[in-house]
Amino acid sequence: MLKPYLELGQIVSTHGIKGELRVNPWCDSPEFACAFKTVYLDDKGEKPVKVVASRPHGNIALMKLEGIDTVEQAAAMRNKIIYMARKDAKLPEGSWFIADLIGCKAVDADDENKIWGTLTDVSQTGANDVWHITDENGKEYLLPVIPSVVISTDVENEKVYIRPLKGIFDDED
């Protein structure tokens, strides 16, 4: 099941004296993090906080949250994780959150009975992402996320269908 609330980032420091927060975005970019009008202080959506203002600042996001008006109040927020509601995110078609991919079974696109392993991490390299697939023995394999390798993704059923390049899974000499 897809989580309704996802980690947006971590409050790492204060900015100025009027309660602004420096947020290290754990999402796509500071611009993406700044797009939200409401963030949450828990992963269940029970503690919503209105975003009064936000803006990218280098590789971080500066956020002013309702009710945090002093540097002391902002300092008390340091190291807290803030969350976003999935329903508020606008992802391009064919895109997923990394949190949704982690834990998916890597299934052979040509033989659904063959499971290569579990997707345990994603590296973002610039040219294309690289999925870390860990088999049942704990051995990790790196899989390029390119159209000829990743055939389809079904995060709702926790499966990704792949057609690995020759030699990736020690199956070829």
C-alpha positions as CSV (number, residue, x, y, z in Angstrom):
1,M,0.0,0.0,0.0
2,L,1.3,3.4,-0.9
3,K,1.9,5.7,2.1
4,P,-0.4,8.8,2.1
5,Y,2.3,10.9,3.8
6,L,6.0,11.0,2.6
7,E,9.1,12.5,4.0
8,L,9.7,15.9,2.4
9,G,12.9,16.8,4.2
10,Q,14.6,17.7,7.5
11,I,14.8,21.0,9.2
12,V,18.5,21.6,9.6
13,S,18.8,25.1,11.0
14,T,17.2,28.5,11.3
15,H,17.4,31.4,8.8
16,G,17.3,35.0,10.1
17,I,15.5,36.1,13.3
18,K,11.8,35.8,12.3
19,G,11.3,32.1,12.5
20,E,12.4,30.9,9.0
21,L,13.6,27.4,8.7
22,R,16.3,25.9,6.6
23,V,15.0,22.6,5.2
24,N,17.2,20.0,3.5
25,P,14.8,18.6,0.9
26,W,14.8,14.8,0.6
27,C,12.7,15.0,-2.5
28,D,13.5,16.0,-6.0
29,S,14.7,19.6,-5.5
30,P,14.2,22.6,-3.3
31,E,11.7,23.9,-5.9
32,F,9.6,20.8,-5.4
33,A,9.7,21.2,-1.7
34,C,8.6,24.8,-1.9
35,A,5.5,23.9,-3.9
36,F,3.5,22.8,-0.9
37,K,1.1,25.0,1.0
38,T,0.8,22.6,3.9
39,V,3.4,20.3,5.5
40,Y,3.0,17.8,8.3
41,L,5.0,17.3,11.5
42,D,4.1,13.6,11.5
43,D,3.8,10.7,9.1
44,K,0.1,10.2,9.7
45,G,-1.1,13.7,8.7
46,E,-2.4,14.5,12.1
47,K,-0.2,17.6,12.6
48,P,-0.7,19.9,9.6
49,V,1.1,23.2,9.5
50,K,0.4,26.0,6.9
51,V,3.4,27.1,4.9
52,V,3.3,30.9,5.1
53,A,6.2,31.4,2.6
54,S,8.9,29.3,1.0
55,R,11.7,29.7,-1.5
56,P,14.6,27.8,-2.8
57,H,18.0,28.9,-1.5
58,G,20.8,27.0,-3.2
59,N,20.3,23.3,-2.4
60,I,18.0,23.9,0.5
61,A,14.5,25.3,0.9
62,L,13.7,28.2,3.2
63,M,10.3,27.9,4.8
64,K,8.2,30.1,7.1
65,L,5.6,28.0,8.9
66,E,2.5,29.3,10.6
67,G,3.1,29.7,14.4
68,I,6.9,29.8,14.2
69,D,7.7,33.5,14.5
70,T,11.0,33.7,16.5
71,V,14.5,32.3,16.0
72,E,14.0,30.5,19.3
73,Q,10.9,28.7,18.1
74,A,12.6,27.9,14.8
75,A,15.7,26.5,16.7
76,A,13.4,24.2,18.6
77,M,12.4,22.6,15.3
78,R,15.9,21.7,14.3
79,N,16.4,18.0,13.2
80,K,12.6,17.5,12.8
81,I,11.4,15.7,9.7
82,I,8.6,17.3,7.8
83,Y,6.1,15.4,5.6
84,M,4.0,16.1,2.6
85,A,0.7,14.6,1.6
86,R,0.9,12.4,-1.5
87,K,-2.3,13.9,-2.8
88,D,-0.7,17.3,-2.9
89,A,2.2,16.2,-5.1
90,K,2.1,16.6,-8.8
91,L,4.4,14.0,-10.5
92,P,4.8,13.6,-14.2
93,E,3.2,10.5,-15.7
94,G,5.5,7.5,-15.3
95,S,7.3,9.0,-12.3
96,W,7.3,7.5,-8.8
97,F,8.6,8.5,-5.4
98,I,11.8,6.5,-4.5
99,A,10.0,5.6,-1.2
100,D,7.4,3.8,-3.4
101,L,10.0,1.8,-5.3
102,I,12.0,0.6,-2.3
103,G,10.8,-2.9,-1.3
104,C,9.4,-3.7,-4.8
105,K,10.2,-7.2,-6.1
106,A,12.3,-7.1,-9.3
107,V,10.4,-9.6,-11.6
108,D,11.7,-10.9,-14.9
109,A,9.5,-9.3,-17.6
110,D,9.6,-12.5,-19.7
111,D,9.1,-15.0,-16.9
112,E,6.9,-13.7,-14.0
113,N,8.0,-16.7,-11.8
114,K,11.6,-15.5,-11.8
115,I,12.3,-12.9,-9.1
116,W,15.7,-11.3,-9.3
117,G,15.5,-9.7,-5.9
118,T,14.2,-6.7,-4.0
119,L,14.8,-3.1,-4.9
120,T,16.7,-1.7,-1.9
121,D,18.0,1.6,-3.0
122,V,18.1,4.1,-5.9
123,S,21.2,6.1,-7.0
124,Q,20.5,9.2,-9.0
125,T,23.5,9.5,-11.4
126,G,22.3,12.3,-13.7
127,A,22.1,10.4,-16.9
128,N,19.7,7.8,-15.5
129,D,18.9,6.4,-12.1
130,V,20.4,3.1,-11.0
131,W,18.4,0.6,-9.0
132,H,20.1,-1.5,-6.3
133,I,18.6,-5.0,-6.5
134,T,19.5,-7.3,-3.6
135,D,18.9,-11.0,-4.0
136,E,17.9,-13.5,-1.3
137,N,21.5,-14.1,-0.4
138,G,22.2,-10.4,0.2
139,K,24.2,-9.8,-2.9
140,E,23.6,-6.4,-4.5
141,Y,23.3,-5.8,-8.2
142,L,23.1,-2.4,-10.0
143,L,20.5,-2.0,-12.7
144,P,20.4,1.0,-15.0
145,V,16.9,2.5,-15.2
146,I,16.6,2.7,-19.0
147,P,13.6,1.8,-21.2
148,S,15.2,-1.4,-22.6
149,V,15.8,-2.7,-19.0
150,V,12.9,-1.4,-17.0
151,I,9.8,-2.7,-18.8
152,S,7.1,-1.6,-16.4
153,T,6.6,-0.5,-12.9
154,D,3.6,-1.5,-10.7
155,V,4.3,0.2,-7.3
156,E,0.7,-0.5,-6.2
157,N,1.5,-4.3,-6.3
158,E,5.1,-3.7,-5.2
159,K,6.6,-5.1,-8.5
160,V,9.0,-3.8,-11.1
161,Y,9.3,-5.7,-14.4
162,I,12.8,-5.8,-15.8
163,R,14.7,-7.3,-18.7
164,P,18.3,-7.2,-17.4
165,L,21.2,-6.6,-19.6
166,K,23.4,-9.6,-20.2
167,G,25.7,-10.3,-17.3
168,I,24.1,-8.1,-14.7
169,F,22.9,-11.0,-12.5
170,D,25.9,-13.3,-13.0
171,D,23.8,-15.3,-15.3
172,E,26.2,-15.0,-18.3
173,D,29.9,-15.5,-18.7
